[in-house]
Amino acid sequence: TAPLAGEDHAAWFVPGRLSPVQTIIWNWLEELKRELNSKLFLGLWDFEGHYAVYSEGAFYRTHFDRFKNDSKRTVSVVLFFNEKWERESGGALRLETPRGDLRILPEAGTAVIFLSDRIAHEVELTHRDRVSFAGWLKTRP
């Protein structure tokens, strides 16, 4: 079964064809990549990402962002754009951490950064449209 249920839409970032807002996000991610490499020596080289809109009733089952046959995705980045999000609206990002589950509401201005192969996570059932950005800082192929 597919891990995604309900209706969602994605718009991938395409280098060379970024909107002004996408350019701001792209530049922020480039700076994040430089900082992580200088402090943690992760060898981050590339980036991929997309906007995701989850319609009411959508969710994404628990998963890791690193593929079994492709180890390039190293750091996951999620940004939220939802104004005035209420807990009753659902759609939380649930992270399975060593210290227990952590639920983060998808409120505008929130950024979540974690290691792609270490933190299982899911998008809980949303009761209203939910807009986010999901991206991955990657190592060389």
C-alpha positions in Angstrom: 0.0 0.0 0.0 1.1 3.5 -0.7 2.2 5.5 2.4 0.1 8.5 1.3 -3.6 8.7 1.6 -6.0 11.4 0.7 -5.2 14.0 -2.0 -1.9 15.8 -2.1 -0.1 17.9 -4.7 3.6 18.6 -5.1 5.5 21.2 -7.0 9.3 20.4 -7.3 11.9 23.0 -7.2 13.7 23.2 -10.6 17.1 25.0 -10.5 17.2 27.8 -13.1 13.4 28.2 -12.9 12.8 29.2 -9.3 10.3 31.8 -8.3 11.4 34.7 -6.1 10.1 32.9 -3.0 11.7 29.6 -4.1 15.0 31.5 -4.5 14.8 32.7 -0.9 14.3 29.2 0.3 17.0 27.8 -2.0 19.5 30.4 -0.8 18.6 29.6 2.9 19.2 25.9 2.2 22.5 26.6 0.6 23.6 28.5 3.7 22.3 25.7 5.9 24.3 23.2 3.8 27.5 25.2 4.2 27.0 25.5 8.0 26.2 21.8 8.5 29.3 20.9 6.4 31.6 23.2 8.3 30.3 22.1 11.7 29.4 18.4 11.2 31.5 17.4 8.2 28.5 15.8 6.5 29.7 16.1 2.9 26.5 17.6 1.7 26.6 18.4 -2.0 23.2 18.6 -3.6 19.6 19.4 -2.8 16.1 18.5 -3.9 12.7 19.6 -2.6 9.1 20.5 -3.3 6.1 22.3 -2.0 3.4 19.9 -0.8 -0.2 20.6 -0.3 -2.2 18.1 1.7 -5.9 18.5 1.2 -8.4 17.8 4.0 -8.3 14.1 4.8 -4.7 13.5 3.6 -1.9 11.9 5.6 1.5 10.3 5.0 2.3 7.1 6.9 5.5 6.6 9.0 8.6 6.5 6.9 12.3 7.4 6.6 13.4 9.8 3.9 16.5 7.9 2.9 15.8 5.2 0.3 17.0 1.7 0.9 18.9 1.6 -2.4 20.1 5.2 -2.4 22.0 6.7 0.5 22.3 10.3 -0.8 19.5 11.9 1.2 21.2 12.9 4.5 19.4 15.8 6.1 15.6 16.4 5.8 14.2 19.9 6.0 10.5 20.7 6.4 9.2 24.3 6.4 5.6 25.2 7.1 3.4 28.0 5.7 0.1 27.6 7.5 -1.3 30.7 9.3 -3.3 30.3 12.5 -3.0 26.5 12.7 -5.0 25.0 15.5 -4.3 21.6 17.1 -7.8 20.5 16.1 -6.8 21.0 12.5 -4.6 17.9 12.7 -1.8 17.5 10.2 1.0 17.5 12.7 4.5 16.2 11.8 5.1 13.3 14.2 8.8 12.4 14.7 9.9 9.2 16.4 12.8 10.3 18.4 15.0 8.3 20.9 13.2 10.2 23.7 9.7 9.5 22.4 7.3 10.9 19.9 7.4 14.6 19.1 4.5 16.3 17.4 5.0 19.6 15.6 2.1 21.6 14.4 2.5 22.9 10.8 2.5 26.6 11.8 3.9 29.2 9.5 7.5 30.0 10.2 8.4 26.6 11.7 11.4 24.8 10.3 12.2 21.1 11.2 15.6 19.6 10.4 16.6 16.0 11.1 18.8 13.2 9.8 17.0 11.4 6.9 18.0 7.9 7.9 17.6 8.2 11.7 14.2 9.7 12.3 11.0 8.0 11.2 8.2 10.4 10.8 4.7 10.9 9.4 2.1 13.5 8.6 -0.9 12.9 10.7 -4.5 13.2 9.2 -5.2 16.8 8.3 -8.6 18.4 8.8 -7.9 21.4 6.6 -5.5 22.1 3.7 -1.9 22.0 4.9 1.0 23.6 2.9 4.7 22.8 3.5 8.0 22.5 1.9 10.0 19.2 2.1 13.6 19.0 1.0 16.7 16.9 1.3 20.3 17.9 1.5 22.2 15.1 -0.2 25.7 13.7 -0.4 27.5 13.1 -3.7 26.3 10.2 -5.9 
